[in-house]
Amino acid sequence: MARILPAKSVPEFLRAYGVNELGPGCPPEKLTIKVWDLYGTKPKDEATAPGTGQFVAAVVICDECSRHVELDRTRLSKRAN
């Protein structure tokens, strides 16, 4: 089941997974990130969930212009440091 990352975790997610396809018109505070966790890895407290984890898939959506980027398991497993 999908969940929405907390707003405070969005910048960390973008850096960690190298998401820059949306462009400068889509600042982090205007993005919603929906993630699908690997079974059994969902954090207990979603309000303090980090921007990284064991994700199966993710979708980054700009709330203003509706641009989006889909990330699959392959990209999410090659996390940038």
C-alpha positions as CSV (number, residue, x, y, z in Angstrom):
1,M,0.0,0.0,0.0
2,A,1.3,3.5,-0.9
3,R,2.0,6.3,1.6
4,I,2.8,9.9,1.2
5,L,6.2,11.1,2.5
6,P,6.1,13.9,5.1
7,A,7.0,17.3,3.7
8,K,10.2,17.5,5.8
9,S,11.5,14.3,4.1
10,V,11.1,15.5,0.5
11,P,14.5,17.2,0.1
12,E,16.3,14.2,1.5
13,F,14.4,11.9,-0.9
14,L,15.2,14.1,-3.9
15,R,19.0,14.2,-3.1
16,A,19.3,10.6,-2.2
17,Y,17.6,9.3,-5.4
18,G,18.9,12.0,-7.8
19,V,15.5,13.3,-8.8
20,N,16.0,16.4,-10.9
21,E,13.8,15.8,-13.9
22,L,11.0,18.1,-12.8
23,G,13.0,21.2,-13.3
24,P,13.4,24.5,-11.4
25,G,9.7,25.4,-11.7
26,C,8.9,22.6,-9.3
27,P,10.5,23.4,-5.9
28,P,10.5,20.8,-3.1
29,E,7.8,22.5,-1.1
30,K,5.4,22.0,-4.1
31,L,6.1,18.3,-4.5
32,T,4.2,15.3,-3.2
33,I,6.0,12.0,-3.0
34,K,4.1,8.7,-2.9
35,V,6.2,5.6,-2.0
36,W,5.5,1.9,-1.9
37,D,7.6,0.3,0.9
38,L,9.1,-3.2,0.6
39,Y,6.9,-5.5,2.6
40,G,7.5,-5.1,6.3
41,T,9.7,-1.9,6.1
42,K,7.1,0.8,6.6
43,P,8.1,3.1,9.5
44,K,6.0,3.0,12.6
45,D,5.7,6.7,12.8
46,E,5.0,8.1,9.4
47,A,5.2,11.7,10.6
48,T,8.9,11.4,11.2
49,A,9.7,9.0,8.4
50,P,13.0,9.6,6.7
51,G,13.3,10.4,2.9
52,T,15.1,7.1,2.3
53,G,14.2,3.5,2.8
54,Q,13.5,0.2,1.2
55,F,11.1,1.4,-1.5
56,V,9.7,-0.8,-4.3
57,A,8.4,2.2,-6.3
58,A,7.8,6.0,-6.0
59,V,6.1,8.8,-7.8
60,V,7.1,12.4,-7.4
61,I,4.3,14.8,-8.4
62,C,4.4,18.6,-8.7
63,D,1.3,19.9,-7.1
64,E,1.3,23.1,-9.3
65,C,1.9,21.9,-12.8
66,S,1.2,18.1,-12.5
67,R,4.5,17.0,-13.9
68,H,5.6,13.7,-12.4
69,V,8.5,11.2,-12.3
70,E,8.1,7.5,-11.7
71,L,10.9,5.7,-10.0
72,D,11.2,1.9,-10.1
73,R,12.9,-0.6,-7.9
74,T,16.1,-0.5,-9.9
75,R,16.6,3.3,-9.6
76,L,15.6,3.3,-5.9
77,S,18.1,0.5,-5.1
78,K,20.9,2.6,-6.6
79,R,20.7,5.3,-4.0
80,A,23.2,8.2,-4.3
81,N,25.3,9.0,-1.3
